[in-house]
Amino acid sequence: MIAEHTLTQQYLRVRHYSEAICRGLETEDYVVQPMADVSPPKWHLGHITWFWETFVLVPHAPGYRVFHDDFSFVFNSYYETVGKRVLRTDRGNLSRPTVSQIYAYRAYVDEHMSRFLDAADPTPELICLLELGFNHEQQHQELLITDIKYILGHNPLLPAIDMPVQENPRLVNGPDVSIREGVYTIGHKGTDFCFDNELGLHKVYLNDTTLSGTLVTNGEYLDFIQAGGYQHFKYWLSDGWAWVKRTGAKAPLYWHSIDDVWHAYTFNGLQPVDPDAAVCHVSQYEADAYARWKGQRLPTEFEWEAMASQINWGSRWEWTNSAYLPYPGFATAEGAVGEYNGKFMSGQIVLRGASIATPDGHARSTYRNFFHPSTQWQYTGIRLVK
């Protein structure tokens, strides 16, 4: 739970970091949308501001006047309860509102939020809403980093940019860890913040399992590529092989073979692939194929959580082989907040851990991230069950 006297400071700290992520952008960078999953940076900045305006200021701050009547249509993401919105695929067409207007919008909302929080005697319900807002903005901070990388990584010039993350920290090797056959408790415990998809403590039965203490490295993944891993269907699930044939994938996202030497785009520009760094930007299809090539497998999300306290995690989101489904007793909250996670529990795979783009204080071992198995643009990696 947040200490009430720090609400304004925490709000401003979270808000300032969103702008720090964008500090190295040129105006033209804010508008680009190279694929549907990637939103233009200026849309992210507007959307997370709209969230505070719509869910905190409008219902709770007496006399508040919205900054612009059209902004709810422009910056609503997927909240059917709130009303109509711009199609996700059309966000790159938003030459207006301008970047300067969006920063003015942010300043306007921040001023009113600061006044509101300074004067508020928040109820437990309001504090819960603010916590959700902080974590919502932190989610978009991670998306800002990965979306900016996708935008610049598909610019023919592959430009470098200052970004407040270290993409390839030193890989910490650890011993393999094991659990014994038995019943384990899964789900979020305690009273600190979590998303609704983590709630519902329940028991799962797990067999004897040994999990690698180290993430798969670029050098290890290169062995898979050089062994013809992308040419042999026997390593791939049916959907994964169809994805390889459709996309022509030959390596992780951002990898380029130049004079038979693999390079990868980073925020420092194009760099030779570091064989000792953790492999990154792989889809679940690729992670699963690599595991099959090794004669191993990906963990379930329950195995991962049962062993999380014994492994070094946090530099890569780690693919599991678990479908994203509700825990027993999951209930959708009333109103727009109820659309946050539950409506996406179909056709997606759970990732566990965190990544170098995850803001400080946003990671926990029960966090259930989720994406379609073809997703590569997040900082996704591989940990195997031995």
LUMMAR-269478 format. One line per field, with one value per residue (C-alpha): x, y, z; residue number from 0; residue in three letters. Coordinates in steps of 0.001 Angstrom, whole numbers, always signed. Layout:
REM residues N
u c(X ...);
v c(Y ...);
w c(Z ...);
num c(NUM ...);
residuo c(ALA ...);
This chain:
REM residues 386
u c(+0 +1222 +1898 -598 +1901 +3967 +1159 +2084 +5793 +5206 +2854 +5379 +8261 +6366 +5289 +8780 +10259 +7869 +9267 +12851 +12403 +11471 +14191 +16359 +13551 +13217 +9742 +9468 +10144 +7006 +4573 +5826 +3848 +5659 +3278 -74 +1369 +3656 +2074 +3678 +5474 +3248 +167 +1602 +2275 -1266 -2910 -1296 -2315 -5878 -5973 -5327 -7786 -10568 -10356 -9143 -9742 -13114 -14889 -13009 -11830 -14788 -14950 -12280 -12606 -11146 -8267 -9844 -13151 -11644 -8823 -10893 -11587 -7912 -6279 -8697 -6942 -9425 -11955 -15343 -17031 -15551 -16708 -15489 -11789 -9297 -8493 -5161 -3878 -4626 -2606 +227 -2120 -2467 -375 -2693 -2756 +833 +3668 +3693 -63 +396 +3125 +818 -1897 +522 +1458 -2208 -3168 -45 -848 -4415 -3362 -779 -3397 -5858 -3371 -2021 -5536 -6957 -7892 -7849 -10109 -8791 -10664 -8976 -5545 -6155 -7081 -3914 -1793 -3386 -2591 +1069 +1420 -488 +1926 +4888 +3546 +3464 +6988 +8173 +6115 +7567 +11090 +10287 +8159 +10865 +13391 +11119 +10609 +14323 +15331 +13280 +14667 +17157 +19767 +19506 +20196 +21595 +19687 +20159 +17867 +17853 +18346 +21269 +20178 +22715 +23729 +26310 +24667 +24636 +25214 +23548 +23191 +20280 +17396 +14920 +11602 +10319 +7046 +4227 +1558 +2524 +614 +432 -747 -180 +107 -87 -1702 +735 -284 -875 -2989 -6264 -4901 -2467 -5205 -6734 -4301 -4649 -2858 -1144 +477 +3969 +6276 +10000 +11423 +14873 +15107 +18246 +19881 +20968 +19182 +20056 +22837 +23268 +26145 +23975 +21190 +23689 +24421 +20729 +20794 +23977 +22566 +19728 +17135 +15078 +15187 +13920 +10194 +10701 +11683 +8630 +5030 +2652 +1750 +5409 +6513 +3730 +5068 +8611 +7375 +5166 +7721 +10943 +12401 +16042 +17147 +15870 +14406 +17004 +19682 +21435 +24057 +26753 +29621 +28690 +28948 +25786 +25034 +22097 +20460 +20696 +20153 +23881 +23293 +24258 +26656 +28231 +26157 +27660 +27775 +27782 +24679 +21228 +19401 +16628 +13678 +12648 +9076 +7558 +7650 +11432 +11890 +9908 +11791 +15144 +14042 +12984 +16294 +18055 +15823 +14351 +11266 +10008 +8693 +5075 +4285 +3622 +7012 +8643 +6844 +7622 +11357 +11541 +13111 +16058 +16988 +18353 +15599 +14726 +16756 +14438 +10780 +10875 +8545 +6585 +4452 +1349 -1719 -2910 -6023 -7837 -6952 -9720 -12203 -11136 -13783 -13932 -14312 -17205 -16714 -13764 -11169 -12596 -11416 -7778 -6732 -9584 -10752 -7396 -7485 -7591 -4817 -1953 +1015 +2259 +5710 +7266 +9904 +10700 +13062 +15681 +12872 +10680 +10662 +12079 +9516 +7246 +8492 +7368 +7486 +3701 +3474 +1759 +2737 +1091 +1537 +741 +3356 +4618 +5648 +9328 +9558 +9546 +12751 +11892 +14347 +14596 +15083 +14825 +13625 +16435);
v c(+0 +3516 +5895 +8709 +11527 +10300 +10162 +13388 +12591 +9072 +10334 +12886 +10397 +7935 +10663 +12124 +8736 +8413 +11648 +10615 +7578 +9887 +12472 +11317 +11321 +13756 +15041 +12718 +9664 +10280 +9532 +6302 +3042 +285 -2504 -2809 -3977 -946 +2367 +5733 +7196 +10263 +8020 +6320 +9713 +10817 +7560 +7347 +10968 +10222 +7377 +9766 +12308 +9790 +7529 +9919 +13589 +13456 +11322 +12519 +16137 +18546 +21125 +19538 +20350 +17951 +19316 +18533 +16885 +14770 +13293 +10451 +9243 +9589 +8074 +5420 +2093 -770 +317 -378 +967 +4433 +4810 +4939 +5133 +5295 +1870 +559 +149 +3824 +5369 +6126 +8349 +10785 +13682 +15725 +16335 +17450 +16385 +19836 +19597 +16234 +17601 +20511 +17946 +16137 +19374 +20312 +16950 +16802 +20220 +19202 +15801 +17423 +19833 +16990 +14699 +17477 +18229 +14701 +12610 +9427 +6512 +2952 +2664 +5771 +4562 +1267 +3217 +5319 +2190 +783 +4051 +3951 +373 +1091 +3900 +1643 -948 +1716 +2810 -676 -556 +2866 +1415 -1638 +308 +2940 +182 -1373 +1998 +2809 -797 -694 +2659 +1929 +4065 +1971 +5079 +5070 +6843 +7574 +5315 +4804 +1021 -1371 -3845 -6593 -6702 -9231 -12646 -14080 -17827 -19847 -23498 -25484 -25613 -28396 -29016 -32327 -33864 -32410 -29758 -26074 -22841 -20463 -16853 -13515 -13458 -10446 -7023 -5188 -4322 -6947 -7203 -9100 -11963 -12836 -13234 -16515 -18554 -22159 -25471 -27164 -30572 -30556 -33411 -33508 -30654 -29163 -25641 -24174 -21581 -19589 -18094 -19360 -17212 -15776 -18190 -21179 -19908 -19398 -23130 -23747 -21416 -22963 -26462 -25515 -24938 -22645 -25125 -28277 -28508 -31317 -28818 -26622 -26707 -26564 -22909 -22104 -23698 -21862 -18637 -19422 -20064 -16971 -14541 -16047 -15862 -16937 -15460 -13393 -9983 -7257 -9757 -9099 -11286 -9013 -10753 -13950 -12207 -11773 -8265 -7006 -3596 -2052 +1444 +1905 +1142 -2003 -4136 -7594 -10178 -10828 -14628 -14391 -12204 -13683 -14252 -11743 -10833 -14408 -15556 -18380 -20405 -19928 -20605 -23829 -24933 -24297 -26327 -29238 -29083 -29379 -32288 -30210 -28017 -24698 -24581 -24155 -20886 -22833 -24551 -21166 -19534 -22445 -22015 -18235 -17558 -19786 -18305 -14998 -13419 -9948 -9238 -11057 -11964 -15752 -17712 -20555 -23180 -22150 -20690 -17441 -18515 -17331 -18685 -20438 -17902 -15136 -12431 -9441 -6122 -3843 -1029 -163 -1414 -4891 -4775 -4588 -8252 -10740 -9972 -11099 -14651 -16336 -17370 -15926 -17422 -16477 -14974 -14753 -12576 -9096 -7445 -4716 -2408 -3141 -79 -391 -1682 -3123 -6735 -9614 -13393 -13735 -11238 -12833 -11096 -12405 -12121 -14029 -16738 -14907 -11850 -10866 -7137 -7454 -8345 -12043 -14844 -18571 -20655 -24422 -27313 -29872);
w c(+0 -819 +2077 +1573 +2103 -870 -3421 -5221 -5223 -6501 -9183 -10451 -10299 -12478 -14877 -15255 -16167 -19119 -20519 -19735 -21973 -24859 -24269 -27184 -29761 -32624 -33422 -36433 -34240 -32178 -35009 -36634 -36396 -38346 -37247 -35503 -32163 -31953 -30997 -31805 -28774 -28771 -28557 -25455 -23851 -24600 -23550 -20113 -19552 -20670 -18141 -15239 -16598 -17287 -14261 -11550 -12343 -14092 -11444 -8337 -8806 -8475 -11245 -13396 -17108 -19677 -21722 -25106 -25954 -28764 -26726 -25282 -28832 -29755 -26659 -25443 -26049 -25702 -23062 -24622 -21471 -22040 -25637 -29225 -30078 -32912 -34325 -33055 -36609 -37315 -34490 -36897 -38903 -36002 -37277 -35061 -32138 -32428 -30145 -28537 -27883 -26200 -23943 -23122 -22292 -19995 -18224 -17778 -16295 -14105 -12651 -11834 -10496 -8212 -6843 -6372 -4618 -2398 -1155 -1173 +1827 -222 +515 +239 -3049 -4448 -3330 -5123 -8255 -7994 -7576 -10709 -12487 -11421 -12609 -15809 -16654 -15833 -18249 -20942 -20046 -20948 -24126 -24936 -24772 -26880 -29365 -29825 -30447 -33074 -34749 -34898 -35538 -38739 -39824 -42647 -40852 -37639 -35534 -32004 -29251 -25563 -23539 -19744 -19958 -20250 -22897 -22309 -18652 -17575 -17575 -14070 -14186 -11474 -10570 -11884 -9424 -8727 -7057 -5809 -6851 -4809 -4351 -4602 -3929 -6893 -7018 -5347 -1570 +721 +457 -1821 -5371 -8020 -11158 -11007 -13127 -10289 -7690 -6615 -4542 -5628 -5490 -8414 -8547 -10069 -10948 -10215 -12288 -12834 -14250 -15773 -13555 -16616 -19600 -23084 -24580 -28056 -28623 -27745 -29980 -32814 -32619 -33308 -36320 -37717 -37238 -39608 -36901 -39135 -42042 -40291 -39573 -37039 -34331 -34754 -33679 -36640 -36062 -35490 -38750 -40593 -39004 -40217 -43763 -43771 -42335 -43654 -40132 -39911 -36588 -33632 -34335 -35055 -36132 -39463 -41135 -42604 -44440 -42571 -39189 -37128 -35881 -33830 -33636 -30167 -28799 -29459 -33141 -35013 -32950 -33371 -31530 -28102 -27741 -23941 -23611 -23049 -26325 -26807 -29035 -29766 -30234 -28219 -31429 -31587 -27882 -28164 -31304 -29637 -26613 -28840 -30717 -27341 -26343 -23548 -23048 -21734 -18170 -17263 -15555 -12346 -12406 -13018 -10080 -7745 -8449 -8967 -5573 -6489 -9884 -11173 -13230 -14493 -17647 -20087 -20076 -20044 -22284 -20714 -22423 -20450 -22086 -20537 -18642 -15501 -12087 -10139 -8828 -11203 -11351 -13678 -11900 -12754 -15258 -17460 -14946 -15482 -19099 -18030 -18249 -18376 -21913 -23326 -21955 -25335 -27737 -25683 -23827 -20359 -19838 -16397 -14785 -16068 -18539 -18647 -19805 -16767 -14458 -10955 -8504 -11178 -11143 -8911 -9166 -9554 -12465 -15473 -18688 -21842 -25590 -28731 -29410 -32522 -30486 -30790 -30111 -26329 -24458 -24499 -23707 -23018 -19881 -20217 -18122 -18060);
num c(0 1 2 3 4 5 6 7 8 9 10 11 12 13 14 15 16 17 18 19 20 21 22 23 24 25 26 27 28 29 30 31 32 33 34 35 36 37 38 39 40 41 42 43 44 45 46 47 48 49 50 51 52 53 54 55 56 57 58 59 60 61 62 63 64 65 66 67 68 69 70 71 72 73 74 75 76 77 78 79 80 81 82 83 84 85 86 87 88 89 90 91 92 93 94 95 96 97 98 99 100 101 102 103 104 105 106 107 108 109 110 111 112 113 114 115 116 117 118 119 120 121 122 123 124 125 126 127 128 129 130 131 132 133 134 135 136 137 138 139 140 141 142 143 144 145 146 147 148 149 150 151 152 153 154 155 156 157 158 159 160 161 162 163 164 165 166 167 168 169 170 171 172 173 174 175 176 177 178 179 180 181 182 183 184 185 186 187 188 189 190 191 192 193 194 195 196 197 198 199 200 201 202 203 204 205 206 207 208 209 210 211 212 213 214 215 216 217 218 219 220 221 222 223 224 225 226 227 228 229 230 231 232 233 234 235 236 237 238 239 240 241 242 243 244 245 246 247 248 249 250 251 252 253 254 255 256 257 258 259 260 261 262 263 264 265 266 267 268 269 270 271 272 273 274 275 276 277 278 279 280 281 282 283 284 285 286 287 288 289 290 291 292 293 294 295 296 297 298 299 300 301 302 303 304 305 306 307 308 309 310 311 312 313 314 315 316 317 318 319 320 321 322 323 324 325 326 327 328 329 330 331 332 333 334 335 336 337 338 339 340 341 342 343 344 345 346 347 348 349 350 351 352 353 354 355 356 357 358 359 360 361 362 363 364 365 366 367 368 369 370 371 372 373 374 375 376 377 378 379 380 381 382 383 384 385);
residuo c(MET ILE ALA GLU HIS THR LEU THR GLN GLN TYR LEU ARG VAL ARG HIS TYR SER GLU ALA ILE CYS ARG GLY LEU GLU THR GLU ASP TYR VAL VAL GLN PRO MET ALA ASP VAL SER PRO PRO LYS TRP HIS LEU GLY HIS ILE THR TRP PHE TRP GLU THR PHE VAL LEU VAL PRO HIS ALA PRO GLY TYR ARG VAL PHE HIS ASP ASP PHE SER PHE VAL PHE ASN SER TYR TYR GLU THR VAL GLY LYS ARG VAL LEU ARG THR ASP ARG GLY ASN LEU SER ARG PRO THR VAL SER GLN ILE TYR ALA TYR ARG ALA TYR VAL ASP GLU HIS MET SER ARG PHE LEU ASP ALA ALA ASP PRO THR PRO GLU LEU ILE CYS LEU LEU GLU LEU GLY PHE ASN HIS GLU GLN GLN HIS GLN GLU LEU LEU ILE THR ASP ILE LYS TYR ILE LEU GLY HIS ASN PRO LEU LEU PRO ALA ILE ASP MET PRO VAL GLN GLU ASN PRO ARG LEU VAL ASN GLY PRO ASP VAL SER ILE ARG GLU GLY VAL TYR THR ILE GLY HIS LYS GLY THR ASP PHE CYS PHE ASP ASN GLU LEU GLY LEU HIS LYS VAL TYR LEU ASN ASP THR THR LEU SER GLY THR LEU VAL THR ASN GLY GLU TYR LEU ASP PHE ILE GLN ALA GLY GLY TYR GLN HIS PHE LYS TYR TRP LEU SER ASP GLY TRP ALA TRP VAL LYS ARG THR GLY ALA LYS ALA PRO LEU TYR TRP HIS SER ILE ASP ASP VAL TRP HIS ALA TYR THR PHE ASN GLY LEU GLN PRO VAL ASP PRO ASP ALA ALA VAL CYS HIS VAL SER GLN TYR GLU ALA ASP ALA TYR ALA ARG TRP LYS GLY GLN ARG LEU PRO THR GLU PHE GLU TRP GLU ALA MET ALA SER GLN ILE ASN TRP GLY SER ARG TRP GLU TRP THR ASN SER ALA TYR LEU PRO TYR PRO GLY PHE ALA THR ALA GLU GLY ALA VAL GLY GLU TYR ASN GLY LYS PHE MET SER GLY GLN ILE VAL LEU ARG GLY ALA SER ILE ALA THR PRO ASP GLY HIS ALA ARG SER THR TYR ARG ASN PHE PHE HIS PRO SER THR GLN TRP GLN TYR THR GLY ILE ARG LEU VAL LYS);
